[in-house]
Amino acid sequence: MLKKAVCALLVLCALSCCLLPASAAAAQPTGVITLKLKSDVAGCLYLNSDNFIEITSDNVVLNTNRDAPVSVSDYAGTVYYCPLVAGRTYYVNYELVAADGYELPDQLNEDDVQIECDKGVTVYSVQIVQANTRNDNGETTHFKGLLIRASVVVDSNHFWKRVFGFLYDIYLKIRAWSLY
C-alpha cells in the first residue's frame, strides 16, 4: 500500500513539473501600444534608434533580431547610412516585437496602436509582419513583429539649416530625375 502511495505521489510530482512551465509560458495579449515618433534627429545615424522612437508602453520593445530596428531611406528607396540632415525628408521603418510575457495579435484593430508624432512625421502604415532572420551560426529565427512606416522631415533648432536641407532635397530630386 505504501509503495502505491509513493508511486502516485511521484507521478503527481512529475505531471505538475510538466504542466507548470506550460501555464507560465502562456503570453497575454499586448493591449494598446503607445509610441512617440520623433523628428529632431538631425545628425543621428540609423543605429541610434532611441533617438527616432520613444516607446511609452511596456508591452513592445525594439526588434533586436536584426542589426538595427530602425532603417532609413531617401525618396528613391536607397538605404541611408549617413547622419541625417536637417530639413531633408527621409522614409523610416520602425520594427518592434512583443516584450517578454506579451504576444502581438495576428491583425491590428484601429485602436490597438496609438502613435504620437512630432512635427514633420507622417505615418503611412502600421502592420503586423511575419519574418525570419538568420543568426551568425546559420540558424533561422521566426518572429512576429510590428512594422511602422513613416516619412520624417528632420527638424532642427536653426531655421537656415532646415531651409538649406529642404533646398538640397529638391536639388537631389532634380539631379536624379531622368527621362530614360
PyMOL commands that place a pseudoatom at each C-alpha (Angstrom):
pseudoatom trace, name=CA, resn=MET, resi=1, chain=A, elem=C, hetatm=0, pos=[0.000, 0.000, 0.000]
pseudoatom trace, name=CA, resn=LEU, resi=2, chain=A, elem=C, hetatm=0, pos=[2.830, 2.353, 0.865]
pseudoatom trace, name=CA, resn=LYS, resi=3, chain=A, elem=C, hetatm=0, pos=[4.539, 1.620, -2.458]
pseudoatom trace, name=CA, resn=LYS, resi=4, chain=A, elem=C, hetatm=0, pos=[1.356, 2.568, -4.359]
pseudoatom trace, name=CA, resn=ALA, resi=5, chain=A, elem=C, hetatm=0, pos=[1.050, 5.857, -2.456]
pseudoatom trace, name=CA, resn=VAL, resi=6, chain=A, elem=C, hetatm=0, pos=[4.707, 6.742, -3.133]
pseudoatom trace, name=CA, resn=CYS, resi=7, chain=A, elem=C, hetatm=0, pos=[4.294, 5.893, -6.848]
pseudoatom trace, name=CA, resn=ALA, resi=8, chain=A, elem=C, hetatm=0, pos=[1.144, 8.024, -7.063]
pseudoatom trace, name=CA, resn=LEU, resi=9, chain=A, elem=C, hetatm=0, pos=[2.930, 10.906, -5.352]
pseudoatom trace, name=CA, resn=LEU, resi=10, chain=A, elem=C, hetatm=0, pos=[5.875, 10.640, -7.764]
pseudoatom trace, name=CA, resn=VAL, resi=11, chain=A, elem=C, hetatm=0, pos=[3.500, 10.595, -10.759]
pseudoatom trace, name=CA, resn=LEU, resi=12, chain=A, elem=C, hetatm=0, pos=[1.723, 13.721, -9.477]
pseudoatom trace, name=CA, resn=CYS, resi=13, chain=A, elem=C, hetatm=0, pos=[5.060, 15.486, -8.968]
pseudoatom trace, name=CA, resn=ALA, resi=14, chain=A, elem=C, hetatm=0, pos=[6.190, 14.566, -12.479]
pseudoatom trace, name=CA, resn=LEU, resi=15, chain=A, elem=C, hetatm=0, pos=[2.909, 15.800, -14.005]
pseudoatom trace, name=CA, resn=SER, resi=16, chain=A, elem=C, hetatm=0, pos=[2.961, 19.054, -12.068]
pseudoatom trace, name=CA, resn=CYS, resi=17, chain=A, elem=C, hetatm=0, pos=[6.513, 19.754, -13.285]
pseudoatom trace, name=CA, resn=CYS, resi=18, chain=A, elem=C, hetatm=0, pos=[5.387, 19.226, -16.889]
pseudoatom trace, name=CA, resn=LEU, resi=19, chain=A, elem=C, hetatm=0, pos=[2.250, 21.362, -16.601]
pseudoatom trace, name=CA, resn=LEU, resi=20, chain=A, elem=C, hetatm=0, pos=[3.788, 24.263, -14.676]
pseudoatom trace, name=CA, resn=PRO, resi=21, chain=A, elem=C, hetatm=0, pos=[6.032, 25.641, -17.478]
pseudoatom trace, name=CA, resn=ALA, resi=22, chain=A, elem=C, hetatm=0, pos=[3.165, 25.438, -19.989]
pseudoatom trace, name=CA, resn=SER, resi=23, chain=A, elem=C, hetatm=0, pos=[0.973, 27.698, -17.877]
pseudoatom trace, name=CA, resn=ALA, resi=24, chain=A, elem=C, hetatm=0, pos=[3.849, 30.122, -17.216]
pseudoatom trace, name=CA, resn=ALA, resi=25, chain=A, elem=C, hetatm=0, pos=[4.718, 30.321, -20.917]
pseudoatom trace, name=CA, resn=ALA, resi=26, chain=A, elem=C, hetatm=0, pos=[1.242, 31.488, -21.921]
pseudoatom trace, name=CA, resn=ALA, resi=27, chain=A, elem=C, hetatm=0, pos=[1.613, 35.065, -23.127]
pseudoatom trace, name=CA, resn=GLN, resi=28, chain=A, elem=C, hetatm=0, pos=[-1.035, 37.696, -22.659]
pseudoatom trace, name=CA, resn=PRO, resi=29, chain=A, elem=C, hetatm=0, pos=[-2.218, 39.995, -25.467]
pseudoatom trace, name=CA, resn=THR, resi=30, chain=A, elem=C, hetatm=0, pos=[-0.338, 43.269, -25.818]
pseudoatom trace, name=CA, resn=GLY, resi=31, chain=A, elem=C, hetatm=0, pos=[-3.367, 45.510, -25.467]
pseudoatom trace, name=CA, resn=VAL, resi=32, chain=A, elem=C, hetatm=0, pos=[-2.917, 49.144, -26.511]
pseudoatom trace, name=CA, resn=ILE, resi=33, chain=A, elem=C, hetatm=0, pos=[0.560, 50.037, -27.792]
pseudoatom trace, name=CA, resn=THR, resi=34, chain=A, elem=C, hetatm=0, pos=[1.580, 53.679, -27.332]
pseudoatom trace, name=CA, resn=LEU, resi=35, chain=A, elem=C, hetatm=0, pos=[4.551, 55.251, -29.118]
pseudoatom trace, name=CA, resn=LYS, resi=36, chain=A, elem=C, hetatm=0, pos=[6.035, 58.614, -29.972]
pseudoatom trace, name=CA, resn=LEU, resi=37, chain=A, elem=C, hetatm=0, pos=[7.875, 59.113, -33.285]
pseudoatom trace, name=CA, resn=LYS, resi=38, chain=A, elem=C, hetatm=0, pos=[10.465, 61.897, -33.180]
pseudoatom trace, name=CA, resn=SER, resi=39, chain=A, elem=C, hetatm=0, pos=[11.667, 64.298, -35.877]
pseudoatom trace, name=CA, resn=ASP, resi=40, chain=A, elem=C, hetatm=0, pos=[14.514, 66.028, -34.007]
pseudoatom trace, name=CA, resn=VAL, resi=41, chain=A, elem=C, hetatm=0, pos=[17.084, 63.561, -35.358]
pseudoatom trace, name=CA, resn=ALA, resi=42, chain=A, elem=C, hetatm=0, pos=[19.474, 65.867, -37.222]
pseudoatom trace, name=CA, resn=GLY, resi=43, chain=A, elem=C, hetatm=0, pos=[22.957, 64.363, -37.167]
pseudoatom trace, name=CA, resn=CYS, resi=44, chain=A, elem=C, hetatm=0, pos=[21.742, 60.956, -35.957]
pseudoatom trace, name=CA, resn=LEU, resi=45, chain=A, elem=C, hetatm=0, pos=[22.555, 57.649, -37.624]
pseudoatom trace, name=CA, resn=TYR, resi=46, chain=A, elem=C, hetatm=0, pos=[20.008, 54.866, -38.126]
pseudoatom trace, name=CA, resn=LEU, resi=47, chain=A, elem=C, hetatm=0, pos=[21.859, 52.913, -35.418]
pseudoatom trace, name=CA, resn=ASN, resi=48, chain=A, elem=C, hetatm=0, pos=[20.734, 55.480, -32.797]
pseudoatom trace, name=CA, resn=SER, resi=49, chain=A, elem=C, hetatm=0, pos=[17.227, 54.007, -32.722]
pseudoatom trace, name=CA, resn=ASP, resi=50, chain=A, elem=C, hetatm=0, pos=[16.375, 55.512, -29.321]
pseudoatom trace, name=CA, resn=ASN, resi=51, chain=A, elem=C, hetatm=0, pos=[16.556, 58.969, -30.914]
pseudoatom trace, name=CA, resn=PHE, resi=52, chain=A, elem=C, hetatm=0, pos=[13.916, 58.035, -33.523]
pseudoatom trace, name=CA, resn=ILE, resi=53, chain=A, elem=C, hetatm=0, pos=[11.221, 56.455, -31.336]
pseudoatom trace, name=CA, resn=GLU, resi=54, chain=A, elem=C, hetatm=0, pos=[10.051, 56.588, -27.732]
pseudoatom trace, name=CA, resn=ILE, resi=55, chain=A, elem=C, hetatm=0, pos=[8.037, 53.591, -26.546]
pseudoatom trace, name=CA, resn=THR, resi=56, chain=A, elem=C, hetatm=0, pos=[5.674, 54.766, -23.800]
pseudoatom trace, name=CA, resn=SER, resi=57, chain=A, elem=C, hetatm=0, pos=[4.006, 51.395, -23.126]
pseudoatom trace, name=CA, resn=ASP, resi=58, chain=A, elem=C, hetatm=0, pos=[5.773, 48.362, -21.678]
pseudoatom trace, name=CA, resn=ASN, resi=59, chain=A, elem=C, hetatm=0, pos=[4.232, 45.735, -23.994]
pseudoatom trace, name=CA, resn=VAL, resi=60, chain=A, elem=C, hetatm=0, pos=[6.572, 46.150, -27.006]
pseudoatom trace, name=CA, resn=VAL, resi=61, chain=A, elem=C, hetatm=0, pos=[10.311, 46.665, -27.485]
pseudoatom trace, name=CA, resn=LEU, resi=62, chain=A, elem=C, hetatm=0, pos=[12.537, 47.476, -30.444]
pseudoatom trace, name=CA, resn=ASN, resi=63, chain=A, elem=C, hetatm=0, pos=[13.360, 44.445, -32.584]
pseudoatom trace, name=CA, resn=THR, resi=64, chain=A, elem=C, hetatm=0, pos=[16.772, 43.079, -31.598]
pseudoatom trace, name=CA, resn=ASN, resi=65, chain=A, elem=C, hetatm=0, pos=[16.544, 40.168, -34.063]
pseudoatom trace, name=CA, resn=ARG, resi=66, chain=A, elem=C, hetatm=0, pos=[18.018, 42.418, -36.757]
pseudoatom trace, name=CA, resn=ASP, resi=67, chain=A, elem=C, hetatm=0, pos=[21.128, 44.604, -36.852]
pseudoatom trace, name=CA, resn=ALA, resi=68, chain=A, elem=C, hetatm=0, pos=[19.115, 47.807, -36.481]
pseudoatom trace, name=CA, resn=PRO, resi=69, chain=A, elem=C, hetatm=0, pos=[15.422, 48.101, -35.560]
pseudoatom trace, name=CA, resn=VAL, resi=70, chain=A, elem=C, hetatm=0, pos=[15.187, 51.387, -37.499]
pseudoatom trace, name=CA, resn=SER, resi=71, chain=A, elem=C, hetatm=0, pos=[16.003, 51.668, -41.193]
pseudoatom trace, name=CA, resn=VAL, resi=72, chain=A, elem=C, hetatm=0, pos=[16.234, 54.952, -43.086]
pseudoatom trace, name=CA, resn=SER, resi=73, chain=A, elem=C, hetatm=0, pos=[15.966, 55.540, -46.841]
pseudoatom trace, name=CA, resn=ASP, resi=74, chain=A, elem=C, hetatm=0, pos=[15.677, 58.520, -49.146]
pseudoatom trace, name=CA, resn=TYR, resi=75, chain=A, elem=C, hetatm=0, pos=[12.862, 59.318, -51.606]
pseudoatom trace, name=CA, resn=ALA, resi=76, chain=A, elem=C, hetatm=0, pos=[14.227, 56.807, -54.158]
pseudoatom trace, name=CA, resn=GLY, resi=77, chain=A, elem=C, hetatm=0, pos=[14.315, 53.949, -51.617]
pseudoatom trace, name=CA, resn=THR, resi=78, chain=A, elem=C, hetatm=0, pos=[18.101, 53.948, -51.275]
pseudoatom trace, name=CA, resn=VAL, resi=79, chain=A, elem=C, hetatm=0, pos=[19.154, 52.932, -47.768]
pseudoatom trace, name=CA, resn=TYR, resi=80, chain=A, elem=C, hetatm=0, pos=[20.720, 55.896, -45.996]
pseudoatom trace, name=CA, resn=TYR, resi=81, chain=A, elem=C, hetatm=0, pos=[23.697, 55.214, -43.689]
pseudoatom trace, name=CA, resn=CYS, resi=82, chain=A, elem=C, hetatm=0, pos=[24.988, 58.790, -43.184]
pseudoatom trace, name=CA, resn=PRO, resi=83, chain=A, elem=C, hetatm=0, pos=[23.957, 61.242, -40.457]
pseudoatom trace, name=CA, resn=LEU, resi=84, chain=A, elem=C, hetatm=0, pos=[20.547, 62.771, -41.164]
pseudoatom trace, name=CA, resn=VAL, resi=85, chain=A, elem=C, hetatm=0, pos=[20.459, 66.345, -42.472]
pseudoatom trace, name=CA, resn=ALA, resi=86, chain=A, elem=C, hetatm=0, pos=[18.032, 68.939, -41.065]
pseudoatom trace, name=CA, resn=GLY, resi=87, chain=A, elem=C, hetatm=0, pos=[15.238, 69.889, -43.463]
pseudoatom trace, name=CA, resn=ARG, resi=88, chain=A, elem=C, hetatm=0, pos=[15.517, 66.748, -45.608]
pseudoatom trace, name=CA, resn=THR, resi=89, chain=A, elem=C, hetatm=0, pos=[12.757, 64.170, -45.890]
pseudoatom trace, name=CA, resn=TYR, resi=90, chain=A, elem=C, hetatm=0, pos=[13.549, 60.542, -45.105]
pseudoatom trace, name=CA, resn=TYR, resi=91, chain=A, elem=C, hetatm=0, pos=[11.427, 57.400, -45.050]
pseudoatom trace, name=CA, resn=VAL, resi=92, chain=A, elem=C, hetatm=0, pos=[11.824, 55.439, -41.844]
pseudoatom trace, name=CA, resn=ASN, resi=93, chain=A, elem=C, hetatm=0, pos=[10.783, 51.868, -40.976]
pseudoatom trace, name=CA, resn=TYR, resi=94, chain=A, elem=C, hetatm=0, pos=[10.419, 51.086, -37.265]
pseudoatom trace, name=CA, resn=GLU, resi=95, chain=A, elem=C, hetatm=0, pos=[10.433, 47.384, -36.271]
pseudoatom trace, name=CA, resn=LEU, resi=96, chain=A, elem=C, hetatm=0, pos=[9.062, 46.328, -32.890]
pseudoatom trace, name=CA, resn=VAL, resi=97, chain=A, elem=C, hetatm=0, pos=[8.320, 42.975, -31.253]
pseudoatom trace, name=CA, resn=ALA, resi=98, chain=A, elem=C, hetatm=0, pos=[6.275, 41.984, -28.224]
pseudoatom trace, name=CA, resn=ALA, resi=99, chain=A, elem=C, hetatm=0, pos=[8.009, 42.318, -24.863]
pseudoatom trace, name=CA, resn=ASP, resi=100, chain=A, elem=C, hetatm=0, pos=[8.554, 39.243, -22.681]
pseudoatom trace, name=CA, resn=GLY, resi=101, chain=A, elem=C, hetatm=0, pos=[5.210, 37.885, -21.487]
pseudoatom trace, name=CA, resn=TYR, resi=102, chain=A, elem=C, hetatm=0, pos=[3.208, 39.538, -24.288]
pseudoatom trace, name=CA, resn=GLU, resi=103, chain=A, elem=C, hetatm=0, pos=[2.068, 38.419, -27.721]
pseudoatom trace, name=CA, resn=LEU, resi=104, chain=A, elem=C, hetatm=0, pos=[1.191, 40.588, -30.723]
pseudoatom trace, name=CA, resn=PRO, resi=105, chain=A, elem=C, hetatm=0, pos=[-2.205, 39.952, -32.334]
pseudoatom trace, name=CA, resn=ASP, resi=106, chain=A, elem=C, hetatm=0, pos=[-2.495, 38.406, -35.797]
pseudoatom trace, name=CA, resn=GLN, resi=107, chain=A, elem=C, hetatm=0, pos=[-4.295, 41.519, -37.067]
pseudoatom trace, name=CA, resn=LEU, resi=108, chain=A, elem=C, hetatm=0, pos=[-4.432, 45.062, -35.752]
pseudoatom trace, name=CA, resn=ASN, resi=109, chain=A, elem=C, hetatm=0, pos=[-7.592, 46.942, -34.950]
pseudoatom trace, name=CA, resn=GLU, resi=110, chain=A, elem=C, hetatm=0, pos=[-7.878, 50.694, -35.239]
pseudoatom trace, name=CA, resn=ASP, resi=111, chain=A, elem=C, hetatm=0, pos=[-7.390, 51.261, -31.504]
pseudoatom trace, name=CA, resn=ASP, resi=112, chain=A, elem=C, hetatm=0, pos=[-4.513, 48.804, -30.933]
pseudoatom trace, name=CA, resn=VAL, resi=113, chain=A, elem=C, hetatm=0, pos=[-1.700, 51.276, -31.711]
pseudoatom trace, name=CA, resn=GLN, resi=114, chain=A, elem=C, hetatm=0, pos=[-1.690, 54.923, -30.613]
pseudoatom trace, name=CA, resn=ILE, resi=115, chain=A, elem=C, hetatm=0, pos=[1.108, 56.960, -32.165]
pseudoatom trace, name=CA, resn=GLU, resi=116, chain=A, elem=C, hetatm=0, pos=[2.044, 60.499, -31.188]
pseudoatom trace, name=CA, resn=CYS, resi=117, chain=A, elem=C, hetatm=0, pos=[4.068, 62.207, -33.908]
pseudoatom trace, name=CA, resn=ASP, resi=118, chain=A, elem=C, hetatm=0, pos=[6.420, 65.169, -33.695]
pseudoatom trace, name=CA, resn=LYS, resi=119, chain=A, elem=C, hetatm=0, pos=[6.098, 67.951, -36.254]
pseudoatom trace, name=CA, resn=GLY, resi=120, chain=A, elem=C, hetatm=0, pos=[7.168, 66.640, -39.652]
pseudoatom trace, name=CA, resn=VAL, resi=121, chain=A, elem=C, hetatm=0, pos=[6.374, 62.950, -39.043]
pseudoatom trace, name=CA, resn=THR, resi=122, chain=A, elem=C, hetatm=0, pos=[3.659, 61.316, -41.176]
pseudoatom trace, name=CA, resn=VAL, resi=123, chain=A, elem=C, hetatm=0, pos=[2.730, 57.668, -40.582]
pseudoatom trace, name=CA, resn=TYR, resi=124, chain=A, elem=C, hetatm=0, pos=[1.888, 55.720, -43.751]
pseudoatom trace, name=CA, resn=SER, resi=125, chain=A, elem=C, hetatm=0, pos=[1.236, 52.223, -42.444]
pseudoatom trace, name=CA, resn=VAL, resi=126, chain=A, elem=C, hetatm=0, pos=[1.142, 50.173, -39.267]
pseudoatom trace, name=CA, resn=GLN, resi=127, chain=A, elem=C, hetatm=0, pos=[1.012, 46.413, -39.740]
pseudoatom trace, name=CA, resn=ILE, resi=128, chain=A, elem=C, hetatm=0, pos=[1.809, 43.037, -38.235]
pseudoatom trace, name=CA, resn=VAL, resi=129, chain=A, elem=C, hetatm=0, pos=[4.513, 41.161, -40.179]
pseudoatom trace, name=CA, resn=GLN, resi=130, chain=A, elem=C, hetatm=0, pos=[5.887, 37.629, -40.047]
pseudoatom trace, name=CA, resn=ALA, resi=131, chain=A, elem=C, hetatm=0, pos=[9.643, 37.474, -40.644]
pseudoatom trace, name=CA, resn=ASN, resi=132, chain=A, elem=C, hetatm=0, pos=[12.670, 35.232, -40.449]
pseudoatom trace, name=CA, resn=THR, resi=133, chain=A, elem=C, hetatm=0, pos=[16.219, 36.173, -39.527]
pseudoatom trace, name=CA, resn=ARG, resi=134, chain=A, elem=C, hetatm=0, pos=[19.373, 34.146, -39.895]
pseudoatom trace, name=CA, resn=ASN, resi=135, chain=A, elem=C, hetatm=0, pos=[21.824, 34.077, -36.983]
pseudoatom trace, name=CA, resn=ASP, resi=136, chain=A, elem=C, hetatm=0, pos=[25.614, 34.095, -37.342]
pseudoatom trace, name=CA, resn=ASN, resi=137, chain=A, elem=C, hetatm=0, pos=[25.676, 30.322, -36.879]
pseudoatom trace, name=CA, resn=GLY, resi=138, chain=A, elem=C, hetatm=0, pos=[23.161, 29.810, -39.736]
pseudoatom trace, name=CA, resn=GLU, resi=139, chain=A, elem=C, hetatm=0, pos=[20.056, 29.109, -37.654]
pseudoatom trace, name=CA, resn=THR, resi=140, chain=A, elem=C, hetatm=0, pos=[16.808, 30.752, -38.742]
pseudoatom trace, name=CA, resn=THR, resi=141, chain=A, elem=C, hetatm=0, pos=[14.608, 32.502, -36.171]
pseudoatom trace, name=CA, resn=HIS, resi=142, chain=A, elem=C, hetatm=0, pos=[10.928, 33.164, -36.927]
pseudoatom trace, name=CA, resn=PHE, resi=143, chain=A, elem=C, hetatm=0, pos=[9.187, 36.099, -35.242]
pseudoatom trace, name=CA, resn=LYS, resi=144, chain=A, elem=C, hetatm=0, pos=[6.055, 38.222, -35.439]
pseudoatom trace, name=CA, resn=GLY, resi=145, chain=A, elem=C, hetatm=0, pos=[6.667, 41.952, -35.441]
pseudoatom trace, name=CA, resn=LEU, resi=146, chain=A, elem=C, hetatm=0, pos=[5.035, 45.343, -35.683]
pseudoatom trace, name=CA, resn=LEU, resi=147, chain=A, elem=C, hetatm=0, pos=[6.212, 47.405, -38.670]
pseudoatom trace, name=CA, resn=ILE, resi=148, chain=A, elem=C, hetatm=0, pos=[5.570, 51.145, -38.809]
pseudoatom trace, name=CA, resn=ARG, resi=149, chain=A, elem=C, hetatm=0, pos=[6.396, 53.095, -41.973]
pseudoatom trace, name=CA, resn=ALA, resi=150, chain=A, elem=C, hetatm=0, pos=[6.614, 56.872, -41.823]
pseudoatom trace, name=CA, resn=SER, resi=151, chain=A, elem=C, hetatm=0, pos=[8.156, 59.860, -43.526]
pseudoatom trace, name=CA, resn=VAL, resi=152, chain=A, elem=C, hetatm=0, pos=[10.212, 62.173, -41.354]
pseudoatom trace, name=CA, resn=VAL, resi=153, chain=A, elem=C, hetatm=0, pos=[11.140, 65.752, -42.189]
pseudoatom trace, name=CA, resn=VAL, resi=154, chain=A, elem=C, hetatm=0, pos=[14.164, 66.210, -39.960]
pseudoatom trace, name=CA, resn=ASP, resi=155, chain=A, elem=C, hetatm=0, pos=[13.651, 69.147, -37.617]
pseudoatom trace, name=CA, resn=SER, resi=156, chain=A, elem=C, hetatm=0, pos=[16.315, 71.455, -36.256]
pseudoatom trace, name=CA, resn=ASN, resi=157, chain=A, elem=C, hetatm=0, pos=[16.517, 74.444, -33.948]
pseudoatom trace, name=CA, resn=HIS, resi=158, chain=A, elem=C, hetatm=0, pos=[18.119, 76.524, -36.703]
pseudoatom trace, name=CA, resn=PHE, resi=159, chain=A, elem=C, hetatm=0, pos=[15.804, 77.915, -39.373]
pseudoatom trace, name=CA, resn=TRP, resi=160, chain=A, elem=C, hetatm=0, pos=[18.505, 78.180, -42.040]
pseudoatom trace, name=CA, resn=LYS, resi=161, chain=A, elem=C, hetatm=0, pos=[19.595, 74.571, -41.586]
pseudoatom trace, name=CA, resn=ARG, resi=162, chain=A, elem=C, hetatm=0, pos=[16.013, 73.479, -42.293]
pseudoatom trace, name=CA, resn=VAL, resi=163, chain=A, elem=C, hetatm=0, pos=[15.814, 75.715, -45.374]
pseudoatom trace, name=CA, resn=PHE, resi=164, chain=A, elem=C, hetatm=0, pos=[19.144, 74.511, -46.794]
pseudoatom trace, name=CA, resn=GLY, resi=165, chain=A, elem=C, hetatm=0, pos=[18.192, 70.885, -46.129]
pseudoatom trace, name=CA, resn=PHE, resi=166, chain=A, elem=C, hetatm=0, pos=[14.875, 71.369, -47.963]
pseudoatom trace, name=CA, resn=LEU, resi=167, chain=A, elem=C, hetatm=0, pos=[16.617, 73.012, -50.934]
pseudoatom trace, name=CA, resn=TYR, resi=168, chain=A, elem=C, hetatm=0, pos=[19.258, 70.271, -51.010]
pseudoatom trace, name=CA, resn=ASP, resi=169, chain=A, elem=C, hetatm=0, pos=[16.490, 67.659, -51.078]
pseudoatom trace, name=CA, resn=ILE, resi=170, chain=A, elem=C, hetatm=0, pos=[14.917, 69.384, -54.102]
pseudoatom trace, name=CA, resn=TYR, resi=171, chain=A, elem=C, hetatm=0, pos=[18.325, 69.618, -55.804]
pseudoatom trace, name=CA, resn=LEU, resi=172, chain=A, elem=C, hetatm=0, pos=[18.930, 65.865, -55.347]
pseudoatom trace, name=CA, resn=LYS, resi=173, chain=A, elem=C, hetatm=0, pos=[15.471, 65.033, -56.725]
pseudoatom trace, name=CA, resn=ILE, resi=174, chain=A, elem=C, hetatm=0, pos=[16.054, 67.173, -59.824]
pseudoatom trace, name=CA, resn=ARG, resi=175, chain=A, elem=C, hetatm=0, pos=[19.529, 65.740, -60.318]
pseudoatom trace, name=CA, resn=ALA, resi=176, chain=A, elem=C, hetatm=0, pos=[18.264, 62.147, -60.066]
pseudoatom trace, name=CA, resn=TRP, resi=177, chain=A, elem=C, hetatm=0, pos=[15.360, 62.734, -62.450]
pseudoatom trace, name=CA, resn=SER, resi=178, chain=A, elem=C, hetatm=0, pos=[15.773, 61.372, -65.939]
pseudoatom trace, name=CA, resn=LEU, resi=179, chain=A, elem=C, hetatm=0, pos=[13.579, 60.709, -68.959]
pseudoatom trace, name=CA, resn=TYR, resi=180, chain=A, elem=C, hetatm=0, pos=[15.364, 57.429, -69.664]
for i in range(1, 180): cmd.bond("trace and resi %d" % i, "trace and resi %d" % (i + 1))
show_as sticks, trace
zoom trace
